Amino acid sequence: MSKLLVLRQKLNLTQEELSEKSGISVRTIQRIEAGTSPQGYTLKALANALGIDESDLLDNIESNSSDNSKWLKIINLSSLAFMLIPL
């Protein structure tokens, strides 16, 4: 579940109400709640409308990307063994 969705539901706002309050289209809000990360003006407008810091909307995204990069490094390093010791 996205951070934006959780925050919006805590404030009992519909997507339409958040759209009017922030000036961001409903479709953009739907995309962010589906997993796209907000950037630039969109991030600032949503943070202001929800009364939170911009970093609060990004915390979940950054932790996921650091987990993914950790696994990518492990996979890449494990492939080196097959270069040194062929099957």
Buried (B, 14 or more C-beta within 10 A) or exposed (E): EBBBBEBBEEEEBEBEBBBEBBEBEBEBBEBBBEEBBBEEEBBBBBBEBBEBEEEBBBEBBEEEEEEEEEEEEEEEEEEEEEEEEEE
